């Protein structure tokens, strides 16, 4: 039996590894020059393959951005989950998750800019991404944590949205106006939590 020509079929793990390699190079370009500098041709050169190989894994540049967004959000959630493993008590779990969320974005300003401040991205692309249940879960974990603190609360959605917007705001200020003498981010997050679960 004759062997078919061409490259052998890649396993799912190999495909994921290659997509991660593309994402890693895209993130490096993004960090150095912004998302506008990321192109399929440049990524192919950085990765060491033909541009068509990149297109076989990502249809367009915004698909790479979505891949990076999902990767960063998983990383942030993983940080929170690690911290919560050793924490008991509903109030303390919410406090730990909130502090870890804010700390993550302050300690990873490039990730913050990628998720919350990406230029050259259409509103429709952002909307499609953020409405995806796999991505929403990274934010809606706070709804479950708030419901642990206030189980019979009917306004959990409003409280969750208020908490999320406040935490993102704290990280935004720390990342974009670092010269202003902001109060300590931990204290600001505590104040935000107190007002939400009062």
BAMAR-230589 format. One record per residue: residue number from 0; residue in one letter; x, y, z of N, C-alpha, C in turn. Coordinates in nm, 4 decimals, padded with zeros to 6 digits. Example, Ala and Ser with C-alpha at 12.3 -4.5 7.8 and 13.67 -1.06 7.14 Angstrom:
BEGIN
ATOM    i  aa       n.u       n.v       n.w      ca.u      ca.v      ca.w       c.u       c.v       c.w
ATOM    0   A   01.3190  -00.5690   00.7800   01.2300  -00.4500   00.7800   01.3200  -00.3300   00.7800
ATOM    1   S   01.2850  -00.2250   00.7080   01.3670  -00.1060   00.7140   01.2900   00.0030   00.7870
***
This chain:
BEGIN
ATOM    i  aa       n.u       n.v       n.w      ca.u      ca.v      ca.w       c.u       c.v       c.w
ATOM    0   X   00.0852  -00.1181   00.0000   00.0000   00.0000   00.0000   00.0896   00.1242   00.0000
ATOM    1   X   00.0636   00.2122  -00.0928   00.1450   00.3330  -00.1054   00.1084   00.4321   00.0037
ATOM    2   X   00.2114   00.4971   00.0553   00.1906   00.5993   00.1575   00.1509   00.7309   00.0920
ATOM    3   X   00.0529   00.8003   00.1455   00.0121   00.9270   00.0866   00.1170   01.0331   00.1152
ATOM    4   X   00.1345   01.1206   00.0191   00.2344   01.2271   00.0332   00.1818   01.3346   00.1269
ATOM    5   X   00.2741   01.4134   00.1764   00.2356   01.5260   00.2613   00.2624   01.5004   00.4076
ATOM    6   X   00.2301   01.6011   00.4829   00.2536   01.5983   00.6267   00.1518   01.5084   00.6947
ATOM    7   X   00.1952   01.4316   00.7956   00.0987   01.3498   00.8689  -00.0003   01.4382   00.9457
ATOM    8   X  -00.1180   01.3874   00.9675  -00.2203   01.4615   01.0398  -00.1736   01.4889   01.1823
ATOM    9   X  -00.1930   01.6127   01.2247  -00.1529   01.6514   01.3602  -00.2589   01.6086   01.4609
ATOM   10   X  -00.2131   01.5763   01.5802  -00.3057   01.5436   01.6882  -00.3665   01.6728   01.7419
ATOM   11   X  -00.4734   01.6592   01.8194  -00.5345   01.7780   01.8814  -00.4344   01.8512   01.9697
ATOM   12   X  -00.3529   01.7748   02.0421  -00.2521   01.8356   02.1296  -00.1497   01.9139   02.0477
ATOM   13   X  -00.1088   01.8591   01.9342  -00.0118   01.9280   01.8482  -00.0721   02.0551   01.7885
ATOM   14   X  -00.1976   02.0459   01.7498  -00.2658   02.1648   01.6960  -00.2743   02.2732   01.8030
ATOM   15   X  -00.3130   02.2346   01.9241  -00.3230   02.3316   02.0336  -00.1864   02.3912   02.0655
ATOM   16   X  -00.0844   02.3086   02.0629   00.0517   02.3569   02.0901   00.0946   02.4581   01.9841
ATOM   17   X   00.0633   02.4294   01.8573   00.1002   02.5206   01.7499   00.0217   02.6513   01.7600
ATOM   18   X  -00.1073   02.6424   01.7914  -00.1885   02.7635   01.8100  -00.1323   02.8480   01.9250
ATOM   19   X  -00.0898   02.7812   02.0306  -00.0294   02.8528   02.1440   00.0997   02.9211   02.1026
ATOM   20   X   00.1771   02.8548   02.0183   00.3027   02.9135   01.9684   00.2728   03.0394   01.8868
ATOM   21   X   00.1721   03.0322   01.8013   00.1313   03.1500   01.7241   00.0861   03.2606   01.8198
ATOM   22   X   00.0044   03.2228   01.9190  -00.0446   03.3206   02.0166   00.0680   03.3860   02.0946
ATOM   23   X   00.1676   03.3067   02.1322   00.2825   03.3598   02.2077   00.3549   03.4667   02.1257
ATOM   24   X   00.3773   03.4381   01.9985   00.4459   03.5351   01.9126   00.3577   03.6574   01.8882
ATOM   25   X   00.2272   03.6368   01.8718   00.1357   03.7493   01.8532   00.1371   03.8397   01.9766
ATOM   26   X   00.1397   03.7794   02.0944   00.1423   03.8576   02.2175   00.2725   03.9370   02.2304
ATOM   27   X   00.3837   03.8770   02.1904   00.5122   03.9480   02.1952   00.5112   04.0701   02.1019
ATOM   28   X   00.4568   04.0519   01.9815   00.4470   04.1644   01.8879   00.3534   04.2705   01.9445
ATOM   29   X   00.2400   04.2251   01.9991   00.1439   04.3178   02.0579   00.2089   04.4003   02.1693
ATOM   30   X   00.2816   04.3343   02.2574   00.3463   04.4045   02.3689   00.4452   04.5094   02.3198
ATOM   31   X   00.5206   04.4749   02.2166   00.6250   04.5655   02.1683   00.5697   04.6781   02.0814
ATOM   32   X   00.4677   04.6476   01.9993   00.4273   04.7448   01.8980   00.2772   04.7694   01.8869
ATOM   33   X   00.1969   04.6965   01.9621   00.0527   04.7136   01.9525  -00.0093   04.6148   01.8559
ATOM   34   X  -00.1416   04.6024   01.8636  -00.2115   04.5011   01.7835  -00.2045   04.5312   01.6345
ATOM   35   X  -00.1929   04.6580   01.5992  -00.1827   04.6947   01.4586  -00.0622   04.6327   01.3902
ATOM   36   X   00.0424   04.6016   01.4664   00.1647   04.5442   01.4093   00.1538   04.3935   01.3877
ATOM   37   X   00.0502   04.3321   01.4429   00.0320   04.1869   01.4272  -00.0278   04.1612   01.2892
ATOM   38   X   00.0402   04.0811   01.2094  -00.0130   04.0426   01.0782   00.0151   03.8944   01.0555
ATOM   39   X  -00.0638   03.8333   00.9690  -00.0463   03.6907   00.9411   00.0922   03.6656   00.8806
ATOM   40   X   00.1358   03.7524   00.7892   00.2660   03.7364   00.7252   00.3792   03.7468   00.8273
ATOM   41   X   00.3687   03.8455   00.9151   00.4736   03.8626   01.0157   00.4753   03.7452   01.1133
ATOM   42   X   00.3572   03.6992   01.1537   00.3506   03.5843   01.2435   00.4122   03.4609   01.1795
ATOM   43   X   00.3843   03.4416   01.0506   00.4415   03.3265   00.9797   00.5938   03.3329   00.9837
ATOM   44   X   00.6477   03.4517   00.9631   00.7938   03.4688   00.9667   00.8470   03.4388   01.1068
ATOM   45   X   00.7795   03.4908   01.2093   00.8235   03.4705   01.3482   00.8161   03.3229   01.3888
ATOM   46   X   00.7101   03.2552   01.3454   00.6876   03.1161   01.3837   00.7720   03.0214   01.2983
ATOM   47   X   00.8037   03.0662   01.1758   00.8842   02.9825   01.0866   00.7993   02.8913   01.0004
ATOM   48   X   00.6927   02.9477   00.9432   00.6060   02.8683   00.8561   00.5523   02.9582   00.7457
ATOM   49   X   00.4766   02.8997   00.6544   00.4135   02.9764   00.5469   00.2913   03.0493   00.6017
ATOM   50   X   00.2588   03.1666   00.5451   00.1383   03.2376   00.5909   00.0121   03.1519   00.5838
ATOM   51   X   00.0028   03.0638   00.4840  -00.1159   02.9792   00.4716  -00.1299   02.8844   00.5912
ATOM   52   X  -00.0182   02.8500   00.6529  -00.0240   02.7644   00.7724  -00.0920   02.8393   00.8866
ATOM   53   X  -00.0630   02.9680   00.8984  -00.1292   03.0499   01.0013  -00.2791   03.0541   00.9724
ATOM   54   X  -00.3138   03.0751   00.8451  -00.4555   03.0810   00.8070  -00.5267   02.9479   00.8308
ATOM   55   X  -00.4538   02.8388   00.8298  -00.5158   02.7085   00.8573  -00.5597   02.6983   01.0028
ATOM   56   X  -00.5002   02.7808   01.0900  -00.5320   02.7770   01.2330  -00.6171   02.8955   01.2784
ATOM   57   X  -00.6045   03.0079   01.2081  -00.6810   03.1282   01.2405  -00.7259   03.1915   01.1098
ATOM   58   X  -00.8569   03.2096   01.0916  -00.9078   03.2646   00.9659  -00.8622   03.4077   00.9425
ATOM   59   X  -00.8568   03.4853   01.0495  -00.8184   03.6260   01.0367  -00.7528   03.6726   01.1658
ATOM   60   X  -00.7018   03.7923   01.1600  -00.6262   03.8466   01.2727  -00.7101   03.8555   01.4000
ATOM   61   X  -00.8362   03.8909   01.3878  -00.9184   03.9024   01.5085  -00.9392   03.7671   01.5757
ATOM   62   X  -00.9293   03.6576   01.4998  -00.9382   03.5248   01.5620  -00.8183   03.5001   01.6528
ATOM   63   X  -00.7041   03.5534   01.6134  -00.5846   03.5431   01.6991  -00.6068   03.6248   01.8255
ATOM   64   X  -00.6642   03.7430   01.8090  -00.6930   03.8273   01.9251  -00.7898   03.7568   02.0195
ATOM   65   X  -00.8938   03.6945   01.9661  -00.9886   03.6212   02.0508  -00.9192   03.5072   02.1245
ATOM   66   X  -00.8292   03.4393   02.0562  -00.7522   03.3317   02.1182  -00.6701   03.3867   02.2351
ATOM   67   X  -00.6062   03.5015   02.2141  -00.5267   03.5637   02.3208  -00.6152   03.6079   02.4362
ATOM   68   X  -00.7304   03.6670   02.4056  -00.8234   03.7096   02.5100  -00.8634   03.5900   02.5964
ATOM   69   X  -00.9023   03.4819   02.5305  -00.9464   03.3624   02.6040  -00.8332   03.3076   02.6896
ATOM   70   X  -00.7117   03.3083   02.6360  -00.5955   03.2583   02.7092  -00.5680   03.3436   02.8337
ATOM   71   X  -00.5736   03.4751   02.8184  -00.5495   03.5661   02.9310  -00.6590   03.5499   03.0369
ATOM   72   X  -00.7843   03.5409   02.9940  -00.8934   03.5250   03.0906  -00.8820   03.3933   03.1669
ATOM   73   X  -00.8408   03.2868   03.0978  -00.8183   03.1583   03.1673  -00.7067   03.1728   03.2706
ATOM   74   X  -00.6021   03.2434   03.2342  -00.4894   03.2646   03.3255  -00.5344   03.3416   03.4494
ATOM   75   X  -00.6134   03.4468   03.4290  -00.6643   03.5260   03.5405  -00.7540   03.4407   03.6307
ATOM   76   X  -00.8441   03.3645   03.5701  -00.9335   03.2781   03.6486  -00.8552   03.1718   03.7243
ATOM   77   X  -00.7517   03.1203   03.6603  -00.6674   03.0188   03.7254  -00.6029   03.0770   03.8516
ATOM   78   X  -00.5566   03.2020   03.8436  -00.5003   03.2681   03.9627  -00.6035   03.2742   04.0747
ATOM   79   X  -00.7249   03.3124   04.0411  -00.8305   03.3232   04.1423  -00.8618   03.1857   04.2004
ATOM   80   X  -00.8770   03.0856   04.1152  -00.9087   02.9502   04.1627  -00.8001   02.8962   04.2556
ATOM   81   X  -00.6743   02.9219   04.2221  -00.5633   02.8772   04.3089  -00.5750   02.9398   04.4474
ATOM   82   X  -00.6034   03.0699   04.4509  -00.6139   03.1395   04.5796  -00.7337   03.0909   04.6594
ATOM   83   X  -00.8435   03.0608   04.5922  -00.9664   03.0216   04.6620  -00.9594   02.8813   04.7212
ATOM   84   X  -00.8668   02.7987   04.6752  -00.8559   02.6612   04.7255  -00.8343   02.6560   04.8762
ATOM   85   X  -00.7630   02.7536   04.9286  -00.7312   02.7505   05.0713  -00.8168   02.8474   05.1534
ATOM   86   X  -00.9205   02.9031   05.0922  -01.0015   03.0037   05.1612  -01.1405   02.9475   05.1920
ATOM   87   X  -01.1825   02.9652   05.3173  -01.3176   02.9238   05.3571  -01.3949   03.0473   05.4013
ATOM   88   X  -01.5250   03.0370   05.3984  -01.6103   03.1492   05.4396  -01.6457   03.2345   05.3183
ATOM   89   X  -01.7751   03.2589   05.3014  -01.8248   03.3297   05.1833  -01.7655   03.4693   05.1685
ATOM   90   X  -01.7601   03.5473   05.2781  -01.7059   03.6828   05.2703  -01.5591   03.6797   05.2299
ATOM   91   X  -01.4842   03.5905   05.2919  -01.3403   03.5847   05.2637  -01.3135   03.5364   05.1208
ATOM   92   X  -01.3978   03.4451   05.0716  -01.3820   03.3969   04.9341  -01.4058   03.5107   04.8338
ATOM   93   X  -01.5097   03.5891   04.8570  -01.5382   03.7028   04.7693  -01.4253   03.8050   04.7772
ATOM   94   X  -01.3802   03.8344   04.8964  -01.2715   03.9309   04.9169  -01.1437   03.8844   04.8453
ATOM   95   X  -01.1093   03.7575   04.8620  -00.9883   03.7035   04.7997  -00.9986   03.7077   04.6475
ATOM   96   X  -01.1147   03.6690   04.5948  -01.1340   03.6703   04.4487  -01.1228   03.8127   04.3942
ATOM   97   X  -01.1850   03.9078   04.4622  -01.1819   04.0473   04.4167  -01.0400   04.1028   04.4202
ATOM   98   X  -00.9693   04.0781   04.5298  -00.8321   04.1279   04.5404  -00.7419   04.0641   04.4343
ATOM   99   X  -00.7614   03.9350   04.4100  -00.6794   03.8651   04.3110  -00.7090   03.9174   04.1706
ATOM  100   X  -00.8359   03.9434   04.1419  -00.8771   03.9989   04.0125  -00.8073   04.1324   03.9876
ATOM  101   X  -00.8169   04.2235   04.0829  -00.7560   04.3561   04.0680  -00.6038   04.3431   04.0578
ATOM  102   X  -00.5449   04.2641   04.1461  -00.3987   04.2455   04.1438  -00.3511   04.1890   04.0104
ATOM  103   X  -00.4271   04.0940   03.9569  -00.3865   04.0331   03.8293  -00.3713   04.1400   03.7215
ATOM  104   X  -00.4731   04.2257   03.7076  -00.4693   04.3257   03.6004  -00.3652   04.4339   03.6264
ATOM  105   X  -00.3400   04.4658   03.7516  -00.2360   04.5649   03.7812  -00.0975   04.5049   03.7576
ATOM  106   X  -00.0795   04.3777   03.7933   00.0503   04.3124   03.7753   00.0769   04.2682   03.6315
ATOM  107   X  -00.0267   04.2684   03.5477  -00.0140   04.2309   03.4067  -00.0743   04.3418   03.3199
ATOM  108   X  -00.0110   04.4582   03.3174  -00.0701   04.5702   03.2423  -00.0866   04.5419   03.0934
ATOM  109   X   00.0013   04.4610   03.0345  -00.0138   04.4265   02.8928  -00.1400   04.3436   02.8709
ATOM  110   X  -00.1670   04.2542   02.9647  -00.2893   04.1734   02.9549  -00.4124   04.2627   02.9707
ATOM  111   X  -00.4043   04.3585   03.0620  -00.5160   04.4510   03.0817  -00.5447   04.5268   02.9525
ATOM  112   X  -00.4397   04.5813   02.8912  -00.4572   04.6570   02.7671  -00.5135   04.5678   02.6566
ATOM  113   X  -00.4664   04.4450   02.6513  -00.5139   04.3519   02.5488  -00.6635   04.3254   02.5632
ATOM  114   X  -00.7088   04.3001   02.6851  -00.8497   04.2658   02.7077  -00.9408   04.3880   02.7026
ATOM  115   X  -00.9017   04.4947   02.7699  -00.9934   04.6070   02.7895  -00.9655   04.7287   02.7016
ATOM  116   X  -00.8518   04.7297   02.6321  -00.8155   04.8497   02.5570  -00.7628   04.8186   02.4172
ATOM  117   X  -00.7991   04.7075   02.3581  -00.7480   04.6711   02.2260  -00.7942   04.7703   02.1203
ATOM  118   X  -00.6989   04.8248   02.0477  -00.7306   04.9125   01.9351  -00.7499   04.8275   01.8104
ATOM  119   X  -00.7967   04.8885   01.7048  -00.8133   04.8218   01.5753  -00.9068   04.7014   01.5836
ATOM  120   X  -00.9988   04.7020   01.6782  -01.0931   04.5914   01.6920  -01.2336   04.6499   01.6837
ATOM  121   X  -01.3186   04.5872   01.6040  -01.4538   04.6401   01.5885  -01.5393   04.6050   01.7101
ATOM  122   X  -01.6390   04.6845   01.7302  -01.7333   04.6609   01.8398  -01.7993   04.5235   01.8240
ATOM  123   X  -01.8286   04.4858   01.7000  -01.8932   04.3567   01.6741  -01.8033   04.2408   01.7175
ATOM  124   X  -01.6720   04.2528   01.6916  -01.5792   04.1472   01.7326  -01.5760   04.1333   01.8841
ATOM  125   X  -01.5708   04.2462   01.9535  -01.5689   04.2440   02.1001  -01.6998   04.1860   02.1524
ATOM  126   X  -01.8101   04.2279   02.0930  -01.9411   04.1808   02.1375  -01.9545   04.0297   02.1225
ATOM  127   X  -01.9133   03.9782   02.0089  -01.9190   03.8338   01.9858  -01.8356   03.7591   02.0884
ATOM  128   X  -01.7189   03.8111   02.1152  -01.6292   03.7450   02.2093  -01.6856   03.7462   02.3512
ATOM  129   X  -01.7296   03.8614   02.3961  -01.7705   03.8751   02.5363  -01.9013   03.8033   02.5645
ATOM  130   X  -01.9836   03.7817   02.4630  -02.1104   03.7115   02.4835  -02.0930   03.5602   02.4845
ATOM  131   X  -01.9765   03.5123   02.4465  -01.9499   03.3689   02.4469  -01.9502   03.3181   02.5907
ATOM  132   X  -02.0278   03.2131   02.6170  -02.0419   03.1620   02.7539  -01.9078   03.1185   02.8146
ATOM  133   X  -01.8199   03.0657   02.7305  -01.6883   03.0242   02.7800  -01.6050   03.1399   02.8302
ATOM  134   X  -01.6322   03.2599   02.7806  -01.5603   03.3786   02.8255  -01.6339   03.4501   02.9383
ATOM  135   X  -01.7660   03.4515   02.9295  -01.8466   03.5158   03.0336  -01.8241   03.4530   03.1708
ATOM  136   X  -01.7991   03.3236   03.1723  -01.7831   03.2519   03.2989  -01.6713   03.3119   03.3850
ATOM  137   X  -01.5706   03.3693   03.3202  -01.4586   03.4289   03.3945  -01.5016   03.5523   03.4732
ATOM  138   X  -01.6069   03.6164   03.4285  -01.6589   03.7333   03.4984  -01.7743   03.6959   03.5909
ATOM  139   X  -01.8577   03.6034   03.5439  -01.9767   03.5686   03.6205  -01.9475   03.4841   03.7440
ATOM  140   X  -01.8224   03.4423   03.7605  -01.7876   03.3725   03.8845  -01.8168   03.4616   04.0048
ATOM  141   X  -01.8113   03.5934   03.9820  -01.8376   03.6859   04.0925  -01.9848   03.6861   04.1320
ATOM  142   X  -02.0723   03.6536   04.0394  -02.2139   03.6429   04.0729  -02.2359   03.5303   04.1730
ATOM  143   X  -02.1715   03.4163   04.1483  -02.1831   03.3024   04.2409  -02.1240   03.3367   04.3768
ATOM  144   X  -02.0123   03.4080   04.3772  -01.9479   03.4448   04.5042  -02.0340   03.5440   04.5834
ATOM  145   X  -02.0968   03.6373   04.5126  -02.1866   03.7321   04.5802  -02.3080   03.6578   04.6351
ATOM  146   X  -02.3599   03.5620   04.5611  -02.4763   03.4857   04.6089  -02.4406   03.3985   04.7283
ATOM  147   X  -02.3140   03.3606   04.7430  -02.2716   03.2894   04.8644  -02.2803   03.3818   04.9855
ATOM  148   X  -02.2492   03.5103   04.9642  -02.2521   03.6082   05.0739  -02.3948   03.6517   05.1039
ATOM  149   X  -02.4726   03.6758   04.9992  -02.6107   03.7224   05.0147  -02.7006   03.6259   04.9374
ATOM  150   X  -02.7332   03.5100   04.9958  -02.8030   03.4044   04.9214  -02.9414   03.4409   04.8692
ATOM  151   X  -03.0158   03.5222   04.9405  -03.1526   03.5530   04.8993  -03.1623   03.6840   04.8218
ATOM  152   X  -03.0497   03.7370   04.7855  -03.0460   03.8673   04.7196  -03.0990   03.8588   04.5768
ATOM  153   X  -03.1980   03.9429   04.5453  -03.2541   03.9467   04.4105  -03.1711   04.0351   04.3184
ATOM  154   X  -03.0899   04.1209   04.3753  -03.0118   04.2146   04.2950  -02.8679   04.1672   04.2740
ATOM  155   X  -02.8472   04.0386   04.2707  -02.7120   03.9852   04.2543  -02.6495   04.0311   04.1228
ATOM  156   X  -02.7299   04.0412   04.0176  -02.6761   04.0830   03.8875  -02.6240   04.2266   03.8933
ATOM  157   X  -02.7022   04.3153   03.9551  -02.6601   04.4554   03.9671  -02.5351   04.4655   04.0539
ATOM  158   X  -02.5326   04.3920   04.1628  -02.4156   04.3940   04.2510  -02.2923   04.3377   04.1797
ATOM  159   X  -02.3106   04.2310   04.1017  -02.1988   04.1728   04.0271  -02.1453   04.2723   03.9249
ATOM  160   X  -02.2361   04.3339   03.8494  -02.1929   04.4309   03.7488  -02.1237   04.5509   03.8126
ATOM  161   X  -02.1737   04.5938   03.9267  -02.1114   04.7061   03.9974  -01.9716   04.6686   04.0447
ATOM  162   X  -01.9596   04.5500   04.0997  -01.8288   04.5028   04.1463  -01.7306   04.4917   04.0301
ATOM  163   X  -01.7742   04.4287   03.9209  -01.6855   04.4123   03.8048  -01.6403   04.5467   03.7487
ATOM  164   X  -01.7353   04.6379   03.7295  -01.6978   04.7675   03.6729  -01.6067   04.8443   03.7677
ATOM  165   X  -01.6303   04.8320   03.8971  -01.5430   04.8987   03.9945  -01.4030   04.8406   03.9962
ATOM  166   X  -01.3930   04.7078   03.9923  -01.2601   04.6439   03.9934  -01.1822   04.6763   03.8660
ATOM  167   X  -01.2522   04.6728   03.7520  -01.1861   04.7081   03.6256  -01.1429   04.8546   03.6300
ATOM  168   X  -01.2262   04.9399   03.6888  -01.1920   05.0815   03.7025  -01.0678   05.1043   03.7869
ATOM  169   X  -01.0545   05.0305   03.8957  -00.9349   05.0431   03.9808  -00.8107   05.0046   03.9006
ATOM  170   X  -00.8186   04.8928   03.8281  -00.7041   04.8491   03.7471  -00.6767   04.9465   03.6331
ATOM  171   X  -00.7832   05.0000   03.5730  -00.7666   05.0975   03.4651  -00.6897   05.2202   03.5135
ATOM  172   X  -00.7299   05.2727   03.6269  -00.6619   05.3909   03.6817  -00.5160   05.3608   03.7140
ATOM  173   X  -00.4914   05.2467   03.7754  -00.3539   05.2097   03.8100  -00.2672   05.1925   03.6856
ATOM  174   X  -00.3258   05.1392   03.5795  -00.2489   05.1117   03.4575  -00.2332   05.2316   03.3654
ATOM  175   X  -00.3312   05.3200   03.3633  -00.3264   05.4294   03.2655  -00.2868   05.5643   03.3252
ATOM  176   X  -00.3034   05.5811   03.4558  -00.2657   05.7077   03.5209  -00.1811   05.6741   03.6438
ATOM  177   X  -00.0664   05.6102   03.6242   00.0126   05.5634   03.7380   00.0757   05.6751   03.8215
ATOM  178   X   00.0858   05.7951   03.7650   00.1501   05.9043   03.8382   00.0574   05.9726   03.9386
ATOM  179   X  -00.0726   05.9479   03.9269  -00.1655   06.0042   04.0238  -00.1462   05.9305   04.1569
ATOM  180   X  -00.1512   06.0017   04.2688  -00.1301   05.9338   04.3976  -00.2546   05.8576   04.4463
ATOM  181   X  -00.2872   05.7514   04.3739  -00.4038   05.6711   04.4104  -00.3867   05.6092   04.5474
ATOM  182   X  -00.4971   05.5879   04.6142  -00.4937   05.5099   04.7376  -00.4516   05.3682   04.7000
ATOM  183   X  -00.4099   05.2929   04.7982  -00.3689   05.1551   04.7772  -00.4826   05.0758   04.7116
ATOM  184   X  -00.4514   04.9977   04.6082  -00.5537   04.9223   04.5348  -00.6273   04.8239   04.6256
ATOM  185   X  -00.5583   04.7681   04.7228  -00.6220   04.6761   04.8166  -00.7288   04.7488   04.8975
ATOM  186   X  -00.6957   04.8671   04.9467  -00.7918   04.9454   05.0248  -00.9107   04.9892   04.9392
ATOM  187   X  -00.8829   05.0271   04.8156  -00.9918   05.0689   04.7267  -01.0848   04.9515   04.6965
ATOM  188   X  -01.0277   04.8327   04.6778  -01.1094   04.7147   04.6513  -01.1931   04.6795   04.7730
ATOM  189   X  -01.1345   04.6916   04.8923  -01.2089   04.6685   05.0170  -01.3267   04.7640   05.0286
ATOM  190   X  -01.3031   04.8908   04.9969  -01.4087   04.9922   05.0040  -01.5196   04.9593   04.9051
ATOM  191   X  -01.4820   04.9201   04.7856  -01.5792   04.8811   04.6843  -01.6628   04.7630   04.7319
ATOM  192   X  -01.5973   04.6611   04.7847  -01.6693   04.5436   04.8362  -01.7645   04.5801   04.9479
ATOM  193   X  -01.7178   04.6624   05.0392  -01.8032   04.7036   05.1521  -01.9307   04.7702   05.1048
ATOM  194   X  -01.9198   04.8544   05.0038  -02.0390   04.9244   04.9548  -02.1331   04.8300   04.8802
ATOM  195   X  -02.0781   04.7253   04.8195  -02.1609   04.6335   04.7418  -02.2324   04.5308   04.8287
ATOM  196   X  -02.1655   04.4852   04.9332  -02.2290   04.3796   05.0147  -02.2824   04.4330   05.1475
ATOM  197   X  -02.2889   04.5661   05.1604  -02.3408   04.6248   05.2838  -02.4861   04.5891   05.3033
***
